[in-house]
């Protein structure tokens, strides 16, 4: 567990990013209980792991049942991207202890250091909802570009609202977002290499696997 210090003492020795984090969290703290923030915060819980996994599985199942390869691929992309983003996020969380912003707001205490705490109040870094929501939104937009704006907007709201609700610091959100983008990009590139490799497979195999033609990964019926 990270050593908690009085917030005034932290400010004296803190680096630029930490000072910005603390200043922004304290600036928006008065709005934590505003109905809009509380409402958006509740909606942002849909970006937690179980809801996003359920959404990805439902999308995949709907594509399989409807015999819609494009929809099924979207669901599988969402599931794989979310799984990788969650894994990377967890690897970081399991090695870094950081107090939640509410500890700063409510108790005037802050800690940030290497550690392996299982206490949720010490696992602020990085933001899981940001990583998961961004990864899933980007994965969906690969197959359905028309969904890029609404999905991206939903992911952005789910990520940004973590700050005024005192669940995450701004840098937690930034790093979580980066993890989500990188995870989805790795999945996309991996699928691209796999699809390219399968282009050389016999035509019967390609038809059975419904492998899209080169350059057509984002399209389908």
Long-range contacts (C-beta under 8 A, 24 or more apart in sequence): 1-97, 1-111, 1-115, 1-117, 1-119, 1-122, 2-97, 2-98, 2-99, 2-111, 2-112, 2-113, 2-115, 2-117, 2-122, 3-111, 3-113, 4-99, 4-103, 4-109, 4-110, 4-111, 5-109, 5-110, 5-111, 6-108, 6-109, 7-104, 7-108, 7-109, 7-110, 8-108, 10-110, 17-171, 18-112, 20-170, 20-171, 21-169, 21-170, 21-171, 22-104, 22-110, 22-169, 24-163, 24-169, 24-170, 25-101, 25-104, 25-105, 25-163, 25-166, 25-169, 25-170, 26-104, 26-105, 28-163, 28-164, 29-101, 29-105, 29-164, 29-166, 31-164, 32-105, 32-164, 32-165, 32-166, 34-164, 37-161, 37-164, 37-165, 38-165, 40-157, 40-161, 40-165, 41-161, 41-165, 41-167, 43-157, 43-158, 44-129, 44-157, 44-158, 44-161, 44-162, 44-165, 45-129, 46-158, 47-129, 47-130, 47-132, 47-133, 47-155, 47-158, 47-159, 48-128, 48-129, 48-132, 49-82, 49-86, 49-128, 49-132, 52-78, 52-82, 52-132, 52-133, 52-136, 53-79, 53-82, 55-136, 56-82, 56-136, 59-140, 68-220, 68-221, 69-210, 69-212, 69-220, 69-221, 70-143, 70-144, 70-219, 70-220, 70-221, 71-143, 71-220, 73-143, 73-217, 73-220, 74-139, 74-140, 74-142, 74-143, 74-144, 77-139, 77-140, 77-142, 77-143, 77-184, 77-187, 77-188, 77-191, 78-135, 78-136, 78-139, 78-140, 80-139, 80-187, 81-135, 81-136, 81-138, 81-139, 81-180, 81-183, 81-184, 81-187, 81-188, 82-132, 82-135, 82-136, 82-139, 82-183, 84-135, 84-183, 84-184, 84-186, 84-187, 85-131, 85-132, 85-134, 85-135, 85-179, 85-180, 85-183, 85-184, 86-128, 86-131, 86-132, 88-131, 88-179, 88-182, 88-183, 89-126, 89-128, 89-131, 89-132, 89-176, 89-179, 92-125, 92-126, 92-175, 92-179, 93-123, 93-125, 93-126, 93-128, 96-125, 97-122, 97-123, 98-122, 98-123, 98-124, 98-125, 98-169, 98-172, 99-124, 100-124, 100-166, 100-167, 100-168, 101-163, 101-166, 101-167, 101-168, 101-169, 102-166, 102-167, 105-166, 124-167, 124-168, 124-169, 124-172, 125-168, 125-169, 125-171, 125-172, 125-175, 126-172, 126-173, 126-175, 126-176, 126-179, 127-159, 127-162, 127-167, 127-168, 127-172, 127-173, 127-175, 127-176, 127-177, 128-176, 129-158, 129-159, 129-162, 129-168, 129-176, 130-155, 130-158, 130-159, 130-162, 130-168, 130-172, 130-173, 130-176, 130-177, 130-179, 130-180, 131-176, 131-177, 131-179, 131-180, 131-183, 132-180, 133-158, 133-159, 133-180, 134-159, 134-176, 134-177, 134-180, 134-181, 134-184, 135-179, 135-180, 135-181, 135-183, 135-184, 136-180, 138-180, 138-181, 138-184, 138-185, 139-184, 139-187, 139-188, 142-184, 142-188, 142-217, 142-218, 143-218, 143-220, 145-218, 155-180, 191-217, 192-217
